């Protein structure tokens, strides 16, 4: 898989994928035209809501849309000016001064909040597990400063799912008394888990999972190559509407790993022990960070599918699946935080999955 040159900025971005442009750097948006049109229409309306929840599964373009909107707002501070009214989408030339500042992470009117980087952490993941309250409190000096006349100040919370309880309460306080000429773009993979009081102060915009053709388009535009057409189609089909997941699947043996997971899952409750240990070794190998993240994603997807069926699924099974999901998520987080044996986590997860089959 040949990609564009890796950027130094990736080292301090928690959700970066090597060789793939960061959302703030992206010059295009795959799909989500309805969401883009909704933001553009709202911005030019008489009453623009100050806070938005951009909701939907991970990897479908929420962050890219947020930065795309921010660039447009900075370039068009007067919502009713002729240029803003004539726009048909949020696209902005990469040569525009505001676009260049956002891409460089240096726009004075933009605050991007995410899990902090911590080079001193001994864990493989150098980022803190939570979007901390100290990060949210950066809004105080940011909004407390004096902006130039008519200028917007925009805060992107990326992602709200990562906030701990203290951080969520701190965000709520800011949303309750929004500063003038401010916009909050709150990204949420599972908005139902946010505090009801946060949801009530925001307008929710649901983004849709991408279609397989849209994912294929995204892979092509990002320059993902080295995989044949069949591999690209398989990645799109397995990606569950997520371009991010498709990128991780295309090439580098990830599709093979996904196939091995599904074979083991289909054999539950009695998977082949030798194959299971081989799979766990591959996921837990030194430097196999992508494989580890893919495993976590595959487990989430498997458990999500286990809960489908609506009224036909017995309540006790729903409870057991929910408990396994929480246990697996907690084990993975602790393995990352304390540098624990990932292979044992994989084996334990399959043991728990076997109990619900």
N, C-alpha and C positions, 0 to 999 in steps of 0.2 A: 504494500500500500504506500504509494508515494504522495506526500502531502507538501504543502507550502513550508518554507523554513520556519523552524520553531522560534517563537519570540520570547525574549527574556521575561516579559510581563507574566508569562504563564506560571512562573515559579511562585508568585504570590497571589494566584487566583485559585480558590478552592475547587472550582468545577472545570478547570481548563483541561483541554484535550490536546496533547502534543501535536503541533503542526496545523491545528485548526484555529481560524480567527476567533478571538474572544467576541462575545456579543456586542460589545461597544465598538469593535473594529469592523463588524460585518457591514457590507454595503448592500445587502439584499435580504429579503424576508421570504421564506418559503411558506406558501399558504397563508392562512390567517387574514385573508382580505376583509372578511366581515368585521374582525376585531379592529383592524387598521381604519376601516371606514367609520366605525363607531367612535373611535377616539378623535378622528378628524372632525366628524360632525359635532361631537360634544364640545370640542375646543372652540369651534366657531359659533356656538350657540350663545344665547343670552346668559345662561347660567352654566358655568363649567364647574363640575364637582372637583373639590380639592384633593380627593383621595380615591384611588382606584385599586382594586384587587384584580390582578391579572392571573386568572385561575386556569389550571389544567395540568396534566401529567408532565413530568420532567422531560425536557428535551424537545418540546414542540414549538419553541420560539418565543417564550414569554420575555426572557431577558433581551433578546434581540429586538422585539417590538418596543420594550420600554426605552431602550437607548435610541431607537429610531424616532420615537415620539419626542424624547428629550431634545435630540438634535433639531427636529422641526420647530419645537416651541422656542428654543433659543434663537433660531434663525428668523422666526416670525413672532416676536414678542407682542405685537399688536394683532389680536385675534381677528379683528375686523378689517384689517388692511387688505388692499387689492390682491397682494401676493398670496396671502393666506386663504382668501375666499376663492381664488382661482385654482388652488391646489387640488389635484385629483387623488393624491395619496401622500404619504409622509416622507417620500424619498427626498433626500437632500444630497447635493453634489458633494463628493468627498473632498473637493477643493475649498469648500466653504470654510471660513475661519472657525465657526462654531463646531462644525463637524470634526475638523482637525483637532481641536482642543478636547472634544469628547473622546475621540479615538486614542489620544495620548493620555487620557486619564487626568487631564489638567484643566478642565473647565471650572472656573470659580463658582459657577452657579449650580454645580452638580455634586451631590453627595451619594456615593455608592456604598451601602452597608452590606457586609457579608461576613462570614466566619473569619476571624483574624488569623493571619499567618504567625506561626511561632517557631522560629528556627531552633529554639532550645528543646523542643519536644523530642523525646526519644522514640516516640511511636513512628511508624512508617508514614502515617498521615501527619504532615507538619502543620495542619490547621486545627484549631480548637474545634471541639465537637459541637459547640453551640455558637449561635450569633449572640454575643454577650450584651449585657446591659450597658457596659462601657461603650460598645459600638453605637448603640441606640442613643446614648447621651451625647454623642458627637453632633446630634441635631441642635443642641442648645447653642453652642457658639456659631454653628453654621447659619441657623435662622436668626440668631441674635445680632449678626452683623448687618450693616446697612448696605442694601443692594442699590445699584445705580437706578435712576428713574426708569420705571417700566420694566425692569429686568425680572425674569422669573428665577426662582430657586426650586430645584427639583431634587427630591430624595428617592432613591431606588432601594428598596429593602429586598435583598436577594440571598436567600429566600426566607419568607416568614416562617416556614416550617422549621427552620433551624433555631428560632428564638427559644430561649428558656423562659420560665415564668416571669422573672424580673425584667427581662428585655421586653416581653410582651406588654407588661404593665407600663413600662416607660414609653413605649410607642403609643399606647393608648392615650397617655397624657398629652403627647404632642398633637395627636389627631383631634383631641377634644377642643383645642384652641389653636387652630391652624394659622400660621402667619400669613400676612397679605402676600399675594402673588407667589403662592407656594403650591407645589404639586407633590403628592406622594404616590408612587407606583409600587405597590406591595405585591411581590410575586409569591404565589402560593400553589404548591403541588396538590395539596389536600386542604382547600379552604374551610371545609367543615370542622377542622381541628383548631382553627383560630378562635380566639375569644369572641363570643357573640357580640360583645361591646365594640370590638375592633371591626367586625363585619358590618355592624349597624352604622358605622361612621364612614364606610367606604361604599363606593359603587362597584359591584362585581361584574367583570367582563370575562366570560368563559371562552377560552381558546379551545379549538378542536384538535384531536389527534390527527396527524397528517395521513393522507392516503398513500398507498404504495407508490403511485406515480410521482407524487410530490416528494416523497423521500428519495426516490431515484433521481429526481431533478436536483435535490439538495446535495446528494453525494457527488453528482457531476459538477455542480457549480463550485463546490468546495475543493474540487480537484482530487477527490479520492479515486485512485487508479491502482492498477496492478491486480485487480480482481476481475475475473471474467463476468460476463453478463449474468450467468446463472448464480454466481456468488452474490452479486449485487441484488438480484431479485430475492434470493433467500434472506439476505440481511434486511431488506425492506419488509418482507413478509413476517419476519420474526420480531421486528422492532416495535410492534404494538403502537404504531403511530408516532414514534419518537425518533427524530432525526439523530439525536445524540446517541441513542442506543444503536441505531443502524451504523453509525460511524465506528462505534466500538466493535460491532460484529463483523464489519467488512474487513477481510484479511486478517493476518496475524494469528490464525488458528482459533479465533474466537467462535466462529461458526461451528467448528468441530467441538469446542468445549460446550456450546449450547446444545448440540446434538447429544453429547454424552450425558448431560444433565437430564434431558428429556427421556433418554433410554432408562436411566436409573429411576426417574420419577415414575415412569410407566410400569416398572417392575416392583414398585412398592406394593405391599409392605415387606417384600423379601428381595431386595436388589442383590446383584452379584457382589460379594464382599471384595473380591480382588479388584473389580472395576471401580467400586466405590473408593477404595484406598488410592487407586491410580488417579482418579478424578480429584480427590482431596489433595494429593501431592501436587498436581498441576495448579490448582487454585492457590495453594499456600506457598508455592515456590518463591524464593528470594527474587524480588524485583517484579513479581507478577501482579502488580497493582491493578492493571486493567482486568485481569482474570478474576481477582477478588471482588472488584466492583461489579463485574458481570454476574458472578455467582449471587451476590446479594440481590441484584435486579431480577434474576431468574427465580429466586426463592419468592420474592414479593409477587411476581407475576403468577407463579404456581398457586400460591395461597389465595390470590385474588380470584383466580379461576375456580378454585375450590369452593368459594363462597357464592358463586353464581347459581342461579336456579330459583331465586326468589322464594315464594311460599313453599316450593317443593323441597327446600333444604331444611332438615330438622333443626330446631333451635339449639339442641345440645351440640350438634356438629358445628354450627356457626360459632358457638362459644369456644369450642376446642380449637378451631382454626384461628380465631382471634388470639387465643392464648399462645399458640405456636408462633404466630406472627410477632407478637410482642416479645416473646422469649428469644426468637432468632434475631430480631432487631437489636435487642439489648446485648446479646452475646457478641454480635458483630461490632457494636459501638465500643464495648469493653475491650475487645481484642485490639481495636485500633488505638484506644486511649492508653492501654497498658502494655502494648506490644506482646499480647498473649499468642499462644499457638493457634494459628488459623486452621490448621488441618483438623485439630480436635473440634473446633467450632463447626466445620463442615460435617464431620461425622455425627456430631450431636444434633445438628439440624436435620439430617436424614433420619436419624433415630426418632426424632419428634414427628417428622412428616409421616413415618411409617405408622405411628399410633393413630393417625386420623384417616387412614385408608382401610 
